[in-house]
Amino acid sequence: MARSRTIVIAGAGIGGLTAALALTRAGFRAVVLEQAARLEETGAGIQLSPNATRVLFDLGLGARLRPLAVAPEAIRVVNGASGRDIVRVPLGLTAAQRYGAPYWVIHRADLQAVLAITIAESPDVTLRLGTGVENFAVHQHGVTVEARGAQGLRDEQGIALIGADGLWSTLRTRLGERRSPHFAHRTAGTTAGLTDEFRESVTGLWLGRDAHLVHYPVKGGREINIVAIVRDDWHEPGWSAPGQQGELAARFAGFAPQARALIAMPDRWQKWALFDRPPGRPRTRDPVTLIGDAAHPMLPFLAQGGAMAIEDAAVLASCLGRDEDVVRALRTYERTRRTRVARAQREARRNSWRYHLAGPLGFVRNAALGALGGENLLRRYDWLYGWRQEK
Ligand SMILES: Cc1cc2nc3c(=O)[nH]c(=O)nc-3n(C[C@H](O)[C@H](O)[C@H](O)COP(=O)(O)OP(=O)(O)OC[C@H]3O[C@@H](n4cnc5c(N)ncnc54)[C@H](O)[C@@H]3O)c2cc1C
């Protein structure tokens, strides 16, 4: 690989893989180093709002993703206790026309497979699995990245290094971050399965005391993805653990029968503790930057962590494509993203409080949402879903 156009990416999650593709479109070569021996996405489904699908379309992935994705007609916000609708936020055609790109839900494995296949076809991307980045050194030609694989330590050369290594980012620490992500006192349980009850093509959002439930169709509508988030003190930093169905059922005991039936359906759950960071990232003059959860982890109450990683990838590639000065391009990327990702992080954090209200405050929330109506509620997210990259 020619060294002068090669960019090294640490991490092959949604952010790293999208960045690799976006960089090739901007004329670069990418070496993606992934510590895991196999590409595997944690969790079952992901919502891809129009700000994310627009980027994926621009990268030419629309035709491959379309048969695997579902475009839900609405977000159905439900009073968890009564099972009655609070408001329906129109998606489907309304969202596609309003934002010029669809709102999709998809199985994570399907999204990852499309990204991985497209990368495998590109002569400009090398993916090295089982290779964990440990450190880097900056010099006049760029950056030397030190990574450990089955054969021991190896060096990788590039003009820049992108840390797409997730919430527990090693590169963030190497860039001077001293604080760890903080526990949000919430745990998420996710699973996917077959159900006849929830055939409707909607994203369901059930709100209740200290807990909420999200479900949507995946696998072209053949399966349903369920995410249950509860206020909780269990936290094991890092990785997911098997969840107990009985444990979750107890937390949703006050929900309507339909929601309880959904919780009772799968016998296997995957659970993980949710962590957050305040906005901001370590400052550096090095040709190194961060994208996705490494840069700005986001609580999953706005369904935007993956979307922001996808946006990051597009903006980063565009900045690098427009400016010969790599360090300056990376700083432009960081400046461009700062306000928007901080707003999304704040909004997600607010929702973590709003979603779990009960009693009089829950009543006020439900009344306000109902009075606002679905169309107006959608309009409130124009800043988020209507995002377009400056060309
Ligand atoms: C319950 C839940 C629901 C969610 N729902 C949505 C949703 O609907 N929509 C949405 O947009 N987002 C959602 N998110 C957020 C989304 O999943 C994440 O924001 C997104 O996956 C982050 O992608 P990433 O590539 O930045 O990081 P990751 O997916 O964490 O990928 C990081 C990769 O880097 C690798 N790695 C780590 N360290 C190293 C190293 N030193 N060297 C090499 N490789 C390394 C890891 O193995 C991993 O493969 C949700 C999150 C949760 C928890």
The ligand as a Gaussian input file, in Angstrom:
#p B3LYP/6-31G(d) Opt

LIG

0 1
 C      -29.180000      -0.758000      23.823000
 C      -28.597000       0.108000      22.742000
 C      -29.379000       0.475000      21.670000
 C      -28.860000       1.329000      20.677000
 N      -29.650000       1.678000      19.636000
 C      -29.162000       2.511000      18.695000
 C      -29.983000       2.901000      17.593000
 O      -31.135000       2.471000      17.477000
 N      -29.461000       3.756000      16.668000
 C      -28.177000       4.234000      16.758000
 O      -27.755000       4.993000      15.877000
 N      -27.381000       3.864000      17.795000
 C      -27.833000       3.018000      18.753000
 N      -27.036000       2.634000      19.779000
 C      -25.642000       3.149000      19.833000
 C      -24.716000       2.405000      18.895000
 O      -24.828000       1.024000      19.067000
 C      -23.268000       2.822000      19.132000
 O      -23.192000       4.204000      19.293000
 C      -22.405000       2.415000      17.957000
 O      -22.417000       1.011000      17.833000
 C      -20.973000       2.912000      18.155000
 O      -20.190000       2.465000      17.076000
 P      -18.604000       2.641000      17.121000
 O      -18.108000       2.083000      15.823000
 O      -18.243000       4.022000      17.478000
 O      -18.113000       1.755000      18.335000
 P      -18.234000       0.182000      18.587000
 O      -19.423000      -0.382000      17.941000
 O      -18.072000      -0.010000      20.059000
 O      -16.979000      -0.427000      17.838000
 C      -15.682000      -0.308000      18.369000
 C      -14.846000      -1.427000      17.761000
 O      -13.485000      -1.197000      18.132000
 C      -12.905000      -2.413000      18.540000
 N      -11.792000      -2.064000      19.428000
 C      -11.836000      -1.618000      20.698000
 N      -10.585000      -1.349000      21.141000
 C       -9.744000      -1.644000      20.124000
 C       -8.335000      -1.576000      19.967000
 N       -7.539000      -1.139000      20.952000
 N       -7.789000      -1.953000      18.793000
 C       -8.580000      -2.386000      17.767000
 N       -9.925000      -2.497000      17.861000
 C      -10.504000      -2.099000      19.029000
 C      -14.038000      -3.167000      19.213000
 O      -13.786000      -4.557000      19.244000
 C      -15.202000      -2.804000      18.300000
 O      -15.316000      -3.694000      17.226000
 C      -27.519000       1.796000      20.771000
 C      -26.725000       1.404000      21.846000
 C      -27.248000       0.578000      22.831000
 C      -26.375000       0.184000      23.991000

